[in-house]
Amino acid sequence: MSAARANLDVEVVVAGHICLDVIPAMQAKKDGMGAILVPGKLVDIGAAVISTGGAVSNTGLALHRLGVGTKLMGKIGDDLFGGAILDVLRGYGQELASGMIVADGEHTSYSLVISPPNIDRIFLHCTGANDTYSADDLPVEALRGARLFHFGYPPLMRKMYEDGGTELAELLSRVKQAGLTVSLDLAKPDPESPAGLADWRSVFVKALPHVDVFLPSFEEILYMLRREEYDRLLSVHDTNDLLPFADGTLLRELSQELLDLGVSVVVLKLGEHGLYLRTTDNRTKLAAMGTGGPADVEAWLNRELLVSCFEVEVAGTTGAGDCTIAGFIAGLLKGLSPEAVLNGAVAVGASNVEHADATSGVPAWEAVQQRMAAGWGRKAVTLALPGWSRVVASSSATGRAEEGIWYGPLEAATTTTRMAES
C-alpha cells in the first residue's frame, strides 16, 4: 500500500543510465589540448561544477521541470559519488531520490569532462554500477500508477547488451506486461569498446518488439544498423558530423527497418536539423501501445513528419536530446496530435540549449506553449527532402498544416485513404 500511495502522482518512470559529471573550469590554452594532456605537468584549473548526467537524470529532471510526475530509477554505488548524486536529486525534490537503487560495494558511474574554451570536450567515463543493472532491479510494484516507462542509454550498461540483449528484452517485456507504454533511447558507444563492437541488430531483434516509442539519434541508429554506410559517409565527407546527410530517403529506410523490428513510433533526433517521426500503419498495434499511448489513434496512424528547430542563442548542447525526448513524452501523455507533440519536443530542446547545463533551461510546459504561441522564430530546414511538402490538406488533427512541419511523401496517400474512409 505504501508503494501504491507513493506512486499516485507518477506518470512516468525513467530508468537506465545515470552518472556524476565533474566539470573543472579551465582557461584557454594557446597550444590547445596538447598543452594540457602532458605527462607529469601540473595544469592550473578552477573550481569544478558537479552535476548529474545520463538519461535518468537528464530526461527525468526535464520531465519533472515540465510538470510531469516522474520517478527516477537509476543504479548507483554506496560511495561518495553516489551520495553526491542523491544530494543533487534531492535538491529538485526529495521524492526524486526515493526510487534510486543503491548497490552495496559497487562504484558509482562518473565522467570527468575536460572542456577548455574553444576546444571540443573530452569525456573520461566510468560506467560503474550501470553495468550491473538488470531486469530484477526493476520491481513491478515500482510501476504501479505510471503510464509510461522510459529507458535510456543501454549501450552504456553492460548487462543490457551482453548475450545479444537478452536482459534488456526481459526488462522491457516485464514493463509491457504491466500495461505501460515503453519508450527507449540510445547512446553512441566508443567504437573500440565492447558496446561498440556488439551486434546491435541482434539486440534490437530481441528488444524492439517490446518497445512502443524508439527515440535514437540519426547517427546512433546509422552506426548500429548500417555500420558500413556509417563508415563510408565518414570517409567520403571527412567529418564526424553526419547529420547534414540525413536525407529523406535514408530516414525513411532506417525508420522502416525499425518499424519492421516491432516499434510503433520511430523518432529520430537530428540535432539542429530537427526531429523526424514515422509511425506504423497497423491500427491494432498502435491502439495497443499501453496506458501512455496516443489519445487519437487515427491521427497517429501511418505518419511521416519532420519538424524544424526553433531559433535560440546556444549556450551549451549538453542534454539537448534528452530534453527533447522529455518534451515528446510530455506531449504524448497530454494526448496531443503528432504535429503538436513534435513542436513541443523541439521547443523543450531549444529551451535547454539556452543554458550551459543539462536541464536548468527547461521551463514549465505551459511556458513552452506560450513562447511558441507568441511567434518563436524557426530555423530553416536544409536537409534534402525530395517529395516532401510544407502543406498537406487535412493532414493534421486540426485540418490544417502546422507551423514548422514538413510532411513526407507518405502523407498524401494517407490523407487520401482517410478521406475515403470518412
C-alpha positions as CSV (number, residue, x, y, z in Angstrom):
1,M,0.0,0.0,0.0
2,S,2.8,2.4,0.8
3,A,4.3,1.9,-2.7
4,A,0.9,2.5,-4.3
5,R,0.5,5.7,-2.3
6,A,4.0,6.9,-3.3
7,N,3.1,6.3,-7.0
8,L,-0.2,8.2,-7.0
9,D,1.2,11.3,-8.8
10,V,3.7,9.4,-11.0
11,E,3.0,9.3,-14.7
12,V,6.5,8.3,-16.0
13,V,9.2,6.0,-14.6
14,V,12.6,6.9,-16.1
15,A,15.2,4.2,-15.7
16,G,18.6,3.4,-17.2
17,H,22.0,5.1,-17.1
18,I,22.9,7.8,-14.5
19,C,26.3,9.3,-13.6
20,L,28.0,12.1,-11.8
21,D,29.7,14.7,-14.0
22,V,32.7,16.5,-12.7
23,I,33.5,19.6,-14.9
24,P,36.5,21.6,-13.8
25,A,36.7,25.2,-15.0
26,M,39.6,25.7,-17.5
27,Q,41.3,28.6,-19.1
28,A,42.0,28.8,-22.8
29,K,45.4,27.4,-23.8
30,K,47.2,28.8,-26.9
31,D,48.5,25.4,-27.8
32,G,45.2,23.7,-27.4
33,M,44.6,20.3,-25.7
34,G,48.2,19.4,-26.4
35,A,49.3,21.9,-23.7
36,I,47.0,20.2,-21.1
37,L,47.5,16.5,-21.6
38,V,51.2,16.4,-21.0
39,P,52.7,13.6,-18.8
40,G,54.0,15.0,-15.5
41,K,52.7,18.5,-16.0
42,L,50.6,20.3,-13.4
43,V,47.8,22.3,-15.0
44,D,46.2,25.1,-13.1
45,I,42.3,24.9,-13.2
46,G,39.4,26.4,-11.5
47,A,36.5,25.2,-9.3
48,A,34.6,22.2,-10.5
49,V,30.9,22.1,-11.3
50,I,29.3,18.9,-10.0
51,S,26.1,17.8,-11.8
52,T,24.2,14.6,-12.6
53,G,24.2,13.2,-16.1
54,G,22.8,10.3,-18.1
55,A,19.3,9.6,-19.3
56,V,17.7,9.1,-15.8
57,S,18.9,12.5,-14.7
58,N,18.5,14.5,-17.9
59,T,15.2,13.2,-19.2
60,G,13.8,12.6,-15.7
61,L,14.6,16.0,-14.4
62,A,13.4,17.7,-17.6
63,L,10.0,15.9,-17.2
64,H,9.9,17.0,-13.6
65,R,10.5,20.6,-14.6
66,L,7.8,20.4,-17.3
67,G,5.4,19.4,-14.5
68,V,5.1,15.7,-15.3
69,G,5.0,13.4,-12.2
70,T,8.2,11.4,-12.6
71,K,10.1,8.6,-10.7
72,L,13.8,8.1,-11.3
73,M,15.2,4.5,-11.1
74,G,19.0,4.6,-11.8
75,K,21.6,2.5,-10.1
76,I,24.5,3.9,-8.0
77,G,27.1,2.7,-5.6
78,D,27.2,3.3,-1.8
79,D,30.2,5.6,-2.3
80,L,30.9,9.4,-2.2
81,F,29.8,9.9,-5.8
82,G,26.6,8.0,-5.2
83,G,25.9,10.3,-2.2
84,A,26.5,13.3,-4.4
85,I,24.0,12.1,-7.0
86,L,21.4,11.7,-4.3
87,D,22.1,15.2,-2.9
88,V,21.7,16.7,-6.4
89,L,18.4,14.9,-7.0
90,R,17.0,15.8,-3.5
91,G,17.7,19.4,-4.4
92,Y,15.0,19.1,-7.0
93,G,12.6,17.3,-4.7
94,Q,13.0,14.6,-2.0
95,E,10.8,12.2,-3.9
96,L,13.2,12.2,-6.9
97,A,15.8,10.3,-5.0
98,S,13.4,7.8,-3.4
99,G,13.4,5.3,-6.3
100,M,17.2,5.2,-6.8
101,I,18.9,1.9,-6.3
102,V,22.0,2.0,-4.0
103,A,24.1,-1.1,-4.6
104,D,26.4,-2.2,-1.7
105,G,30.1,-2.4,-2.7
106,E,29.6,-1.0,-6.2
107,H,31.2,2.1,-7.8
108,T,29.0,5.0,-9.0
109,S,29.4,5.9,-12.6
110,Y,31.1,9.2,-13.3
111,S,32.5,11.4,-16.0
112,L,35.5,13.8,-16.0
113,V,34.6,16.4,-18.5
114,I,37.8,18.1,-19.9
115,S,36.3,21.2,-21.6
116,P,38.8,24.1,-22.2
117,P,37.3,27.1,-24.0
118,N,37.1,26.8,-27.8
119,I,38.1,23.2,-27.8
120,D,35.8,20.2,-28.3
121,R,35.2,18.3,-25.0
122,I,36.8,15.1,-23.9
123,F,34.8,12.7,-21.7
124,L,36.6,10.3,-19.4
125,H,33.8,8.0,-18.4
126,C,33.4,5.1,-15.9
127,T,30.1,3.2,-16.4
128,G,30.2,1.9,-12.8
129,A,27.1,0.4,-11.3
130,N,25.2,0.9,-14.6
131,D,26.9,-2.2,-15.9
132,T,25.2,-4.4,-13.4
133,Y,21.7,-3.0,-13.9
134,S,19.3,-6.0,-14.6
135,A,15.7,-6.7,-15.0
136,D,15.5,-7.7,-11.3
137,D,16.5,-4.2,-10.4
138,L,13.0,-3.0,-11.5
139,P,10.3,-4.4,-9.2
140,V,6.9,-4.5,-10.8
141,E,5.3,-2.6,-7.9
142,A,7.5,0.4,-8.7
143,L,5.5,0.8,-12.0
144,R,2.0,0.9,-10.4
145,G,0.1,4.1,-11.3
146,A,2.6,5.1,-14.0
147,R,1.5,5.3,-17.7
148,L,4.9,5.3,-19.5
149,F,8.3,3.7,-18.9
150,H,11.3,5.3,-20.4
151,F,14.7,3.5,-20.6
152,G,17.9,5.3,-21.6
153,Y,21.4,4.5,-22.8
154,P,21.6,0.7,-22.8
155,P,24.9,0.9,-24.8
156,L,26.5,2.3,-21.6
157,M,25.1,-0.6,-19.4
158,R,27.0,-3.9,-20.0
159,K,24.2,-6.3,-18.9
160,M,21.8,-4.6,-21.4
161,Y,23.8,-5.6,-24.5
162,E,25.6,-8.8,-23.3
163,D,24.2,-12.1,-24.6
164,G,22.5,-10.3,-27.6
165,G,20.4,-8.1,-25.4
166,T,18.6,-10.9,-23.5
167,E,18.5,-8.9,-20.2
168,L,17.2,-5.7,-21.9
169,A,14.5,-7.7,-23.7
170,E,13.4,-9.3,-20.4
171,L,13.3,-5.9,-18.6
172,L,11.2,-4.3,-21.3
173,S,8.9,-7.3,-21.6
174,R,8.1,-7.2,-17.9
175,V,7.1,-3.5,-18.3
176,K,4.9,-4.2,-21.3
177,Q,3.2,-7.0,-19.4
178,A,2.4,-4.4,-16.7
179,G,0.4,-2.4,-19.3
180,L,2.7,0.7,-19.6
181,T,3.8,2.3,-22.8
182,V,7.6,1.7,-23.3
183,S,10.0,4.2,-24.8
184,L,13.7,3.6,-25.4
185,D,16.7,5.9,-26.1
186,L,20.2,5.1,-27.1
187,A,23.8,6.5,-26.7
188,K,26.6,6.1,-29.2
189,P,29.3,3.9,-27.6
190,D,33.1,4.1,-28.0
191,P,33.6,2.1,-31.3
192,E,36.5,0.2,-29.7
193,S,34.6,-0.7,-26.5
194,P,32.7,-4.0,-26.1
195,A,29.5,-2.0,-26.6
196,G,30.8,-0.5,-29.8
197,L,31.7,-4.0,-31.1
198,A,28.3,-5.6,-30.1
199,D,25.9,-6.9,-32.6
200,W,23.2,-4.3,-32.1
201,R,20.9,-5.7,-34.8
202,S,20.6,-8.8,-32.7
203,V,19.9,-6.7,-29.6
204,F,17.2,-4.9,-31.5
205,V,15.6,-8.1,-32.8
206,K,15.1,-9.2,-29.1
207,A,14.3,-5.9,-27.5
208,L,12.3,-3.8,-30.0
209,P,9.2,-6.0,-30.1
210,H,8.7,-4.7,-26.5
211,V,9.2,-1.0,-27.4
212,D,6.4,1.3,-28.4
213,V,8.4,4.5,-29.0
214,F,12.0,4.4,-30.1
215,L,14.0,7.7,-30.0
216,P,17.6,7.3,-31.1
217,S,19.6,9.9,-32.9
218,F,20.2,9.5,-36.6
219,E,23.9,8.9,-36.1
220,E,23.4,6.3,-33.4
221,I,21.0,4.2,-35.4
222,L,23.0,4.5,-38.6
223,Y,26.1,3.3,-36.7
224,M,24.2,0.4,-35.1
225,L,22.1,-0.8,-38.1
226,R,24.3,0.2,-41.1
227,R,27.9,0.3,-39.9
228,E,29.4,0.1,-43.4
229,E,27.2,3.1,-44.5
230,Y,28.2,5.0,-41.4
231,D,31.9,4.4,-42.1
232,R,31.5,5.3,-45.8
233,L,29.9,8.6,-45.0
234,L,32.7,9.4,-42.5
235,S,35.3,8.7,-45.1
236,V,33.6,10.4,-48.1
237,H,32.8,13.6,-46.3
238,D,35.8,13.7,-43.9
239,T,33.7,14.8,-40.9
240,N,32.3,13.3,-37.8
241,D,29.1,15.3,-38.2
242,L,26.8,13.1,-40.4
243,L,23.5,14.9,-39.5
244,P,23.6,17.0,-42.7
245,F,23.4,13.8,-44.7
246,A,20.2,12.5,-43.1
247,D,18.2,12.9,-46.3
248,G,14.5,11.9,-46.7
249,T,15.3,8.6,-48.4
250,L,17.7,7.4,-45.8
251,L,15.4,8.5,-42.9
252,R,12.6,6.5,-44.5
253,E,14.7,3.4,-45.0
254,L,16.0,3.4,-41.4
255,S,12.6,4.1,-39.9
256,Q,11.1,1.3,-42.0
257,E,13.7,-1.2,-40.6
258,L,12.8,-0.2,-37.1
259,L,9.0,-0.5,-37.7
260,D,9.6,-3.9,-39.2
261,L,11.5,-4.9,-36.0
262,G,8.4,-4.2,-33.9
263,V,8.4,-0.5,-33.0
264,S,5.1,1.5,-33.3
265,V,6.5,5.1,-33.3
266,V,10.0,5.9,-34.5
267,V,11.5,9.3,-33.6
268,L,15.0,10.2,-35.0
269,K,16.8,13.1,-33.4
270,L,18.5,15.3,-36.0
271,G,20.2,17.9,-33.8
272,E,19.9,21.4,-35.2
273,H,18.2,19.9,-38.3
274,G,15.1,19.0,-36.3
275,L,13.1,15.9,-35.4
276,Y,11.8,13.1,-37.7
277,L,8.7,11.0,-36.9
278,R,7.5,7.8,-38.6
279,T,4.6,5.7,-37.3
280,T,3.2,2.2,-38.0
281,D,0.3,1.7,-40.4
282,N,-1.0,-1.1,-38.2
283,R,-4.0,0.4,-36.4
284,T,-4.3,-2.5,-33.9
285,K,-0.7,-2.3,-32.9
286,L,-0.9,1.5,-32.4
287,A,-4.0,1.1,-30.3
288,A,-2.2,-1.4,-28.1
289,M,0.6,0.9,-27.1
290,G,-0.4,0.9,-23.5
291,T,-1.7,3.5,-21.0
292,G,0.6,6.3,-22.3
293,G,-0.2,5.7,-26.0
294,P,-1.9,8.2,-28.4
295,A,-5.3,9.5,-27.4
296,D,-6.3,9.7,-31.1
297,V,-5.1,6.6,-32.8
298,E,-6.2,7.8,-36.3
299,A,-4.2,11.0,-36.0
300,W,-1.0,8.9,-35.3
301,L,-1.6,6.2,-37.9
302,N,0.9,5.9,-40.8
303,R,2.5,9.3,-40.3
304,E,5.8,10.7,-41.6
305,L,6.7,14.2,-40.4
306,L,9.8,16.3,-39.8
307,V,9.8,19.4,-37.6
308,S,12.3,22.2,-37.7
309,C,14.1,23.6,-34.7
310,F,13.4,27.0,-33.0
311,E,15.9,29.8,-33.2
312,V,17.9,30.2,-30.0
313,E,21.2,31.6,-28.7
314,V,23.1,28.4,-27.9
315,A,25.0,28.3,-24.6
316,G,25.6,24.6,-24.5
317,T,24.2,21.4,-26.0
318,T,24.5,19.1,-23.0
319,G,21.3,17.1,-22.6
320,A,19.6,18.6,-25.6
321,G,18.5,15.2,-27.0
322,D,17.3,14.0,-23.5
323,C,15.3,17.2,-23.0
324,T,13.8,16.9,-26.5
325,I,12.7,13.3,-25.5
326,A,11.1,14.7,-22.3
327,G,9.1,17.2,-24.4
328,F,7.9,14.4,-26.7
329,I,6.8,12.2,-23.8
330,A,5.0,15.1,-22.1
331,G,3.1,16.0,-25.3
332,L,2.2,12.3,-25.9
333,L,0.8,11.9,-22.4
334,K,-1.2,15.1,-22.9
335,G,-3.0,13.4,-25.8
336,L,-1.8,15.9,-28.4
337,S,-1.5,15.4,-32.2
338,P,1.8,14.3,-33.8
339,E,2.4,17.9,-35.0
340,A,1.8,19.4,-31.6
341,V,3.9,16.8,-29.9
342,L,6.9,17.3,-32.3
343,N,6.7,21.1,-31.9
344,G,6.6,20.8,-28.1
345,A,9.6,18.4,-28.2
346,V,11.9,20.7,-30.2
347,A,10.7,23.7,-28.2
348,V,11.8,22.0,-24.9
349,G,15.1,21.0,-26.5
350,A,15.6,24.6,-27.7
351,S,14.9,25.9,-24.2
352,N,17.5,23.6,-22.8
353,V,20.4,24.7,-25.1
354,E,20.0,28.3,-23.9
355,H,21.7,27.2,-20.7
356,A,25.1,25.5,-20.4
357,D,24.0,22.6,-18.2
358,A,21.7,19.7,-19.0
359,T,18.3,20.7,-17.6
360,S,18.1,24.1,-15.9
361,G,16.8,25.8,-19.1
362,V,13.7,23.7,-19.2
363,P,10.6,25.7,-18.0
364,A,7.1,24.5,-17.2
365,W,5.1,23.0,-20.1
366,E,2.7,26.0,-20.1
367,A,5.6,28.4,-20.5
368,V,6.9,26.5,-23.5
369,Q,3.5,26.6,-25.2
370,Q,3.2,30.4,-24.5
371,R,6.5,31.0,-26.1
372,M,5.6,29.1,-29.2
373,A,2.2,30.9,-29.4
374,A,4.0,34.3,-29.2
375,G,5.7,33.7,-32.6
376,W,9.0,32.0,-31.8
377,G,11.2,32.0,-34.9
378,R,12.1,28.8,-36.7
379,K,15.3,27.6,-38.3
380,A,15.2,26.7,-42.0
381,V,15.3,23.0,-42.9
382,T,18.4,22.3,-45.0
383,L,18.2,18.5,-45.4
384,A,17.4,17.0,-48.8
385,L,13.7,16.0,-48.6
386,P,12.6,15.1,-52.2
387,G,8.9,14.7,-52.4
388,W,8.2,16.4,-49.1
389,S,5.8,19.3,-48.6
390,R,5.1,22.1,-46.2
391,V,1.3,21.6,-46.6
392,V,-0.9,18.5,-46.9
393,A,-4.6,19.1,-46.9
394,S,-6.4,17.8,-43.8
395,S,-3.2,16.0,-42.7
396,S,-3.3,17.2,-39.1
397,A,-5.9,16.7,-36.4
398,T,-6.8,20.4,-36.8
399,G,-7.3,20.1,-40.5
400,R,-4.5,22.4,-41.4
401,A,-0.7,22.4,-41.8
402,E,1.2,23.3,-38.6
403,E,4.0,25.8,-38.4
404,G,7.4,24.3,-38.8
405,I,6.2,20.9,-40.0
406,W,7.3,19.1,-43.2
407,Y,5.1,16.3,-44.5
408,G,6.7,13.2,-46.1
409,P,5.5,11.5,-49.3
410,L,3.5,9.0,-47.2
411,E,1.2,11.8,-46.1
412,A,-0.6,12.4,-49.4
413,A,-1.6,8.8,-49.7
414,T,-2.5,8.6,-46.0
415,T,-4.7,11.7,-46.3
416,T,-6.5,10.3,-49.4
417,T,-7.2,7.0,-47.6
418,R,-8.6,8.8,-44.5
419,M,-10.9,11.0,-46.7
420,A,-12.2,7.9,-48.5
421,E,-12.9,6.1,-45.2
422,S,-14.7,9.1,-43.8
